[in-house]
Amino acid sequence: MTTTTRAAVMWQPGQWWDIVELELDDPKAHEVMVRFEASGLCHSDDHVRTGDVPVRYPMVGGHEGAGVVEKIGSSVDRVKVGDRVVCSFIPVCGTCRPCAVGMQNLCESGRNAGTGALLDDTFRFHKGGHDLGGMCAVGSFSERAVVNESACVPLPDDIPFELGALVGCGVPTGWGTAVNAAGVRPGQTVVVYGAGGIGINAVQGAAYAGARTLVVVDPVEFKREKALEFGATHAFASAEEALELVTADTWGRLADHALVTMGVLSSETVKHAVNVVGKNGTVTVTAVGNVQEFAVQAHAGALVGYQKKIQGTLFGGGSPLAEIPRMFDLYRSGHLRLDELITTRYKLEQISQGYQDMLDGKNLRGMIIHEHL
């Protein structure tokens, strides 16, 4: 049996999103059909549009969504019909080697993120003879999608769908970049490069962890102003200004951490990040750039002589099954701001405008609100 669903599709790189009606197969074993209510406009999906990252086209966008389980396949035991869920772009099977050693953010069930196929390597979206994948095997820019049950995390009744969508990617990724991956500690100096949907939550995480001096670098004035509201102590348009402040503030010792969370990674920013940290300093990279660019370059003498470290992180280095509920607890206690992250809400038909607004620096996070007839 098939269901029809409206979705935003990227047929090939270099185009804008195309709103079309697709056929959607019923869920198979260990799969569920989710009716999405909200989906965040994450910059990662724009990398599909630009072709910065290699994916299989055509692709249904969206990997940051929340909704209600409408159908379940056989052998599903994590959720039931009617459950409210957040769809994590990192599935957690619980049995692979990464899961077994506590690295659920590297679960091997996420192997099809670039094709959007389900775990049996087949597709549930179809159109005119084309099989379409969903971004990170989610596809939340569709009114409905079929996902593996291992991508579903319970959404409590007191959390709105749009806030649940935020916590599917941007919030725990940014927060965890500071708290889990970098391990920011009280009294430290932290520099964050990029204050968009990921970076603004890295600011929240670093502030909560007790950073004494928390500097944001972003060329957009709106984002610098927001960063100060979310916990930054200083905000600059250029890396040079940040380095000058950090040098003076630390009497030349420089920063403990540099968090690279910009929308499009560049080698220039990585060099600035390496230069701004001092002895035993850590550069943590969460950003994504063109896959053909070797953006992480550093002088070996600086790394060895000053024992600097450069590391990457996925989903902030935490387990979706633990981090997503933790974000809700922090929100309830007033330690994490979620409502203020959503700058503009859009209909599905307005998705390309939403991404243009993101590129123009107008949004911390745009949000698609699905309208079901």
Secondary structure per residue as TSV (DSSP state, phi and psi in degrees):
chain	resnum	aa	ss	phi	psi
A	1	M	-	360.0	142.1
A	2	T	E	-121.2	153.9
A	3	T	E	-119.7	148.4
A	4	T	E	-97.7	146.1
A	5	T	E	-149.0	142.9
A	6	R	E	-87.9	139.1
A	7	A	E	-150.6	157.7
A	8	A	E	-96.5	120.0
A	9	V	E	-118.4	140.5
A	10	M	E	-107.3	108.9
A	11	W	-	-78.6	-34.7
A	12	Q	S	-160.3	157.7
A	13	P	T	-65.0	152.4
A	14	G	T	93.8	-2.8
A	15	Q	S	-106.4	174.8
A	16	W	-	-96.5	170.3
A	17	W	-	-67.8	138.0
A	18	D	E	-107.9	123.0
A	19	I	E	-89.2	115.2
A	20	V	E	-136.6	167.2
A	21	E	E	-99.4	129.1
A	22	L	E	-116.7	159.7
A	23	E	E	-91.7	139.3
A	24	L	E	-127.5	118.8
A	25	D	E	-70.3	156.6
A	26	D	-	-67.5	156.2
A	27	P	-	-67.6	145.5
A	28	K	-	-98.1	-164.0
A	29	A	T	-58.0	134.6
A	30	H	T	66.1	18.2
A	31	E	E	-119.7	156.9
A	32	V	E	-137.4	152.3
A	33	M	E	-99.9	126.7
A	34	V	E	-111.8	130.1
A	35	R	E	-90.0	106.4
A	36	F	E	-75.4	137.4
A	37	E	E	-104.3	-29.0
A	38	A	E	-150.5	149.2
A	39	S	E	-148.1	129.3
A	40	G	E	-79.3	148.0
A	41	L	-	-93.4	84.8
A	42	C	-	-83.7	147.9
A	43	H	H	-63.7	-25.4
A	44	S	H	-58.3	-35.5
A	45	D	H	-68.8	-28.7
A	46	D	H	-70.1	-25.1
A	47	H	H	-66.1	-24.5
A	48	V	H	-69.1	-39.5
A	49	R	H	-66.0	-43.2
A	50	T	H	-79.4	-18.5
A	51	G	T	82.2	13.3
A	52	D	-	-62.6	-33.8
A	53	V	S	-116.0	143.4
A	54	P	-	-76.6	119.3
A	55	V	-	-134.6	166.5
A	56	R	-	-87.7	125.7
A	57	Y	S	-102.4	150.3
A	58	P	S	-75.0	156.8
A	59	M	E	-136.2	130.5
A	60	V	E	-80.6	124.3
A	61	G	-	-76.7	175.3
A	62	G	-	97.6	121.5
A	63	H	-	-137.0	9.6
A	64	E	-	-127.7	81.7
A	65	G	E	-136.9	159.4
A	66	A	E	-141.3	146.2
A	67	G	E	-172.7	-151.1
A	68	V	E	-126.2	136.6
A	69	V	E	-71.6	122.1
A	70	E	E	-102.2	-34.3
A	71	K	E	-141.9	154.2
A	72	I	E	-132.4	149.0
A	73	G	-	-87.1	-169.4
A	74	S	T	-74.3	156.3
A	75	S	T	63.0	22.5
A	76	V	-	-88.3	126.9
A	77	D	-	-129.2	-4.8
A	78	R	S	-83.0	-31.3
A	79	V	-	-139.0	169.3
A	80	K	-	-136.0	166.0
A	81	V	T	-57.9	134.0
A	82	G	T	97.3	-12.2
A	83	D	-	-69.1	140.7
A	84	R	E	-86.7	131.9
A	85	V	E	-138.7	153.9
A	86	V	E	-100.9	134.7
A	87	C	E	-96.8	111.6
A	88	S	-	-79.7	134.8
A	89	F	S	-73.4	-8.8
A	90	I	S	-108.6	106.3
A	91	P	-	-73.0	156.8
A	92	V	-	-130.3	104.2
A	93	C	-	-79.5	-32.7
A	94	G	S	86.3	-3.8
A	95	T	-	-124.5	-17.3
A	96	C	S	-72.9	172.4
A	97	R	H	-62.1	-47.4
A	98	P	H	-57.1	-43.5
A	99	C	H	-62.7	-39.7
A	100	A	H	-66.1	-25.4
A	101	V	T	-105.9	18.1
A	102	G	T	83.8	16.4
A	103	M	-	-112.2	59.2
A	104	Q	G	-61.8	-23.2
A	105	N	G	-69.0	-10.5
A	106	L	G	-111.3	22.1
A	107	C	-	-50.4	135.6
A	108	E	G	-69.2	-12.8
A	109	S	G	-69.4	-11.5
A	110	G	G	-86.8	13.4
A	111	R	G	-64.8	-21.2
A	112	N	G	-100.0	22.3
A	113	A	T	-57.6	-36.0
A	114	G	T	-84.1	-15.1
A	115	T	T	-104.8	-27.8
A	116	G	-	79.3	7.3
A	117	A	-	-75.1	158.1
A	118	L	-	-77.5	178.8
A	119	L	T	-68.8	-14.8
A	120	D	T	-90.5	8.7
A	121	D	S	66.8	26.3
A	122	T	-	-119.4	172.1
A	123	F	-	-117.2	152.9
A	124	R	S	-108.7	-21.6
A	125	F	E	-88.9	138.7
A	126	H	E	-144.1	149.8
A	127	K	E	-159.6	116.7
A	128	G	T	51.8	42.2
A	129	G	T	87.2	-4.7
A	130	H	E	-95.0	136.9
A	131	D	E	-93.6	130.6
A	132	L	E	-116.6	136.3
A	133	G	E	-89.4	167.1
A	134	G	E	-110.0	139.1
A	135	M	G	-50.2	123.8
A	136	C	G	55.9	30.9
A	137	A	G	58.9	29.1
A	138	V	T	-116.3	-68.8
A	139	G	-	75.5	48.5
A	140	S	T	-79.0	1.0
A	141	F	T	-83.2	14.0
A	142	S	B	-111.3	148.5
A	143	E	S	-60.9	-32.4
A	144	R	E	-140.5	152.4
A	145	A	E	-153.7	157.1
A	146	V	E	-104.6	126.5
A	147	V	E	-130.4	162.3
A	148	N	E	-72.5	145.5
A	149	E	G	-60.2	-24.4
A	150	S	G	-71.1	-8.7
A	151	A	G	-95.0	1.6
A	152	C	E	-100.7	128.8
A	153	V	E	-123.0	133.5
A	154	P	E	-57.3	138.7
A	155	L	-	-109.7	112.9
A	156	P	-	-60.3	153.0
A	157	D	T	-63.1	-24.9
A	158	D	T	-87.7	1.0
A	159	I	S	-107.1	120.0
A	160	P	-	-61.3	154.1
A	161	F	H	-58.4	-40.7
A	162	E	H	-65.7	-33.0
A	163	L	H	-74.8	-34.2
A	164	G	H	-62.1	-39.6
A	165	A	H	-61.5	-42.3
A	166	L	H	-56.8	-38.4
A	167	V	T	-81.8	-1.6
A	168	G	T	-75.6	-18.4
A	169	C	T	-152.0	-71.5
A	170	G	H	-58.6	-43.5
A	171	V	H	-69.1	-56.7
A	172	P	H	-67.1	-28.0
A	173	T	H	-66.5	-47.1
A	174	G	H	-69.2	-50.3
A	175	W	H	-57.2	-47.4
A	176	G	H	-67.9	-28.8
A	177	T	I	-56.2	-42.1
A	178	A	I	-80.0	-48.2
A	179	V	I	-84.5	-45.7
A	180	N	I	-89.4	-56.0
A	181	A	I	-71.6	-54.3
A	182	A	I	-74.7	-35.2
A	183	G	-	71.6	44.7
A	184	V	-	-58.3	137.5
A	185	R	-	-121.6	160.3
A	186	P	T	-54.5	137.6
A	187	G	T	87.2	-3.6
A	188	Q	-	-83.9	165.3
A	189	T	E	-105.7	128.1
A	190	V	E	-129.9	137.2
A	191	V	E	-119.9	126.8
A	192	V	E	-111.5	123.9
A	193	Y	E	-100.9	105.2
A	194	G	-	102.9	118.9
A	195	A	-	-118.8	45.3
A	196	G	S	-87.2	-146.8
A	197	G	T	-62.5	-31.1
A	198	I	T	-88.4	-49.7
A	199	G	H	-61.0	-37.2
A	200	I	H	-66.1	-28.8
A	201	N	H	-82.8	-25.7
A	202	A	H	-64.6	-36.7
A	203	V	H	-62.1	-46.8
A	204	Q	H	-59.7	-43.4
A	205	G	H	-65.6	-43.8
A	206	A	H	-65.7	-38.4
A	207	A	H	-64.8	-44.1
A	208	Y	H	-64.0	-34.4
A	209	A	H	-74.4	-11.3
A	210	G	T	103.1	21.0
A	211	A	-	-56.3	132.8
A	212	R	S	-78.0	-46.8
A	213	T	E	-119.7	120.9
A	214	L	E	-126.8	104.6
A	215	V	E	-106.8	133.0
A	216	V	E	-112.9	137.9
A	217	V	E	-117.3	117.7
A	218	D	-	-156.4	133.3
A	219	P	S	-72.4	-13.5
A	220	V	-	-93.4	122.1
A	221	E	H	-60.8	-41.1
A	222	F	H	-56.4	-43.2
A	223	K	H	-72.8	-33.7
A	224	R	H	-65.2	-40.7
A	225	E	H	-63.4	-43.1
A	226	K	H	-65.6	-38.0
A	227	A	H	-59.5	-39.8
A	228	L	H	-65.0	-35.1
A	229	E	H	-68.9	-30.5
A	230	F	T	-92.6	5.1
A	231	G	T	126.7	-8.4
A	232	A	-	-67.2	147.2
A	233	T	S	-92.3	-25.5
A	234	H	E	-145.0	153.1
A	235	A	E	-145.4	131.6
A	236	F	E	-131.7	156.3
A	237	A	S	-82.8	-20.8
A	238	S	S	-130.9	153.5
A	239	A	H	-66.9	-30.9
A	240	E	H	-64.0	-42.1
A	241	E	H	-63.5	-39.9
A	242	A	H	-64.1	-43.7
A	243	L	H	-61.8	-40.6
A	244	E	H	-62.0	-44.4
A	245	L	H	-65.4	-46.5
A	246	V	H	-63.4	-40.6
A	247	T	H	-60.6	-45.9
A	248	A	H	-69.8	-41.0
A	249	D	H	-68.4	-30.2
A	250	T	T	-104.6	9.1
A	251	W	T	56.4	38.7
A	252	G	T	87.7	-3.0
A	253	R	-	-74.7	-25.1
A	254	L	-	73.3	-175.4
A	255	A	E	-80.4	156.6
A	256	D	E	-82.6	-35.1
A	257	H	E	-140.2	143.5
A	258	A	E	-123.5	126.1
A	259	L	E	-111.0	117.6
A	260	V	E	-99.5	101.4
A	261	T	-	-127.9	26.4
A	262	M	-	-70.9	162.2
A	263	G	S	-66.7	-39.9
A	264	V	S	-127.4	113.3
A	265	L	-	-65.7	141.5
A	266	S	-	-136.5	151.3
A	267	S	H	-65.1	-31.5
A	268	E	H	-61.6	-43.2
A	269	T	H	-66.9	-39.5
A	270	V	H	-61.2	-39.9
A	271	K	H	-63.3	-41.8
A	272	H	H	-60.6	-41.6
A	273	A	H	-64.3	-42.7
A	274	V	H	-64.0	-37.7
A	275	N	H	-73.1	-26.1
A	276	V	H	-83.9	-17.0
A	277	V	E	-92.1	147.7
A	278	G	E	-96.8	-154.2
A	279	K	E	-59.9	133.0
A	280	N	E	62.7	19.8
A	281	G	E	-76.7	157.4
A	282	T	E	-124.3	133.2
A	283	V	E	-106.1	120.5
A	284	T	E	-112.6	121.4
A	285	V	E	-106.4	120.7
A	286	T	-	-113.0	-20.5
A	287	A	-	-68.9	159.9
A	288	V	-	-122.5	136.7
A	289	G	-	-128.8	-165.6
A	290	N	-	-63.6	130.3
A	291	V	T	-63.5	-21.6
A	292	Q	T	-85.7	-8.2
A	293	E	S	-94.9	129.6
A	294	F	-	-87.2	86.3
A	295	A	-	-78.5	-23.2
A	296	V	-	-94.0	100.9
A	297	Q	-	-134.3	136.6
A	298	A	-	-153.2	154.4
A	299	H	-	-75.3	124.5
A	300	A	H	-60.6	-33.4
A	301	G	H	-61.3	-38.0
A	302	A	H	-67.4	-38.3
A	303	L	H	-68.5	-42.6
A	304	V	H	-76.7	-51.1
A	305	G	H	-65.9	-31.0
A	306	Y	T	-110.9	5.2
A	307	Q	T	52.9	44.7
A	308	K	-	-82.2	153.2
A	309	K	E	-127.5	142.7
A	310	I	E	-122.5	127.7
A	311	Q	E	-139.8	154.3
A	312	G	E	-104.1	163.1
A	313	T	-	-148.3	146.2
A	314	L	S	-120.2	130.0
A	315	F	G	55.9	31.6
A	316	G	G	66.6	14.3
A	317	G	G	76.5	12.4
A	318	G	S	-117.3	170.2
A	319	S	-	-86.0	127.2
A	320	P	H	-53.9	-37.1
A	321	L	H	-68.4	-21.7
A	322	A	H	-100.9	-41.4
A	323	E	H	-72.6	-38.7
A	324	I	H	-63.2	-49.6
A	325	P	H	-61.4	-33.8
A	326	R	H	-62.8	-38.6
A	327	M	H	-62.2	-39.3
A	328	F	H	-65.1	-40.6
A	329	D	H	-63.3	-42.7
A	330	L	H	-65.3	-36.5
A	331	Y	H	-64.9	-45.2
A	332	R	H	-63.2	-34.4
A	333	S	T	-84.1	-3.1
A	334	G	T	85.8	8.9
A	335	H	S	-91.5	-10.6
A	336	L	S	-133.1	126.1
A	337	R	-	-93.5	122.2
A	338	L	-	-114.5	-46.7
A	339	D	G	-54.9	-38.9
A	340	E	G	-73.2	-11.3
A	341	L	G	-74.2	-28.3
A	342	I	E	-83.6	111.3
A	343	T	E	-86.5	-45.8
A	344	T	E	-142.0	141.5
A	345	R	E	-106.6	141.3
A	346	Y	E	-130.5	154.8
A	347	K	-	-81.0	162.9
A	348	L	G	-56.9	-38.5
A	349	E	G	-65.3	-16.9
A	350	Q	G	-98.5	14.4
A	351	I	H	-62.2	-39.9
A	352	S	H	-66.3	-35.9
A	353	Q	H	-64.9	-37.9
A	354	G	H	-60.1	-42.0
A	355	Y	H	-72.9	-32.4
A	356	Q	H	-64.7	-39.6
A	357	D	H	-62.3	-39.2
A	358	M	H	-62.2	-46.8
A	359	L	H	-64.7	-29.1
A	360	D	T	-82.4	0.1
A	361	G	T	76.7	25.4
A	362	K	-	-92.7	-18.1
A	363	N	-	-122.1	142.1
A	364	L	S	-76.2	-51.0
A	365	R	E	-149.7	122.2
A	366	G	E	-83.9	154.0
A	367	M	E	-135.7	126.2
A	368	I	E	-83.2	125.4
A	369	I	E	-106.6	111.4
A	370	H	-	-72.8	135.6
A	371	E	-	-108.8	106.1
A	372	H	-	-92.9	129.1
A	373	L	-	-82.5	360.0
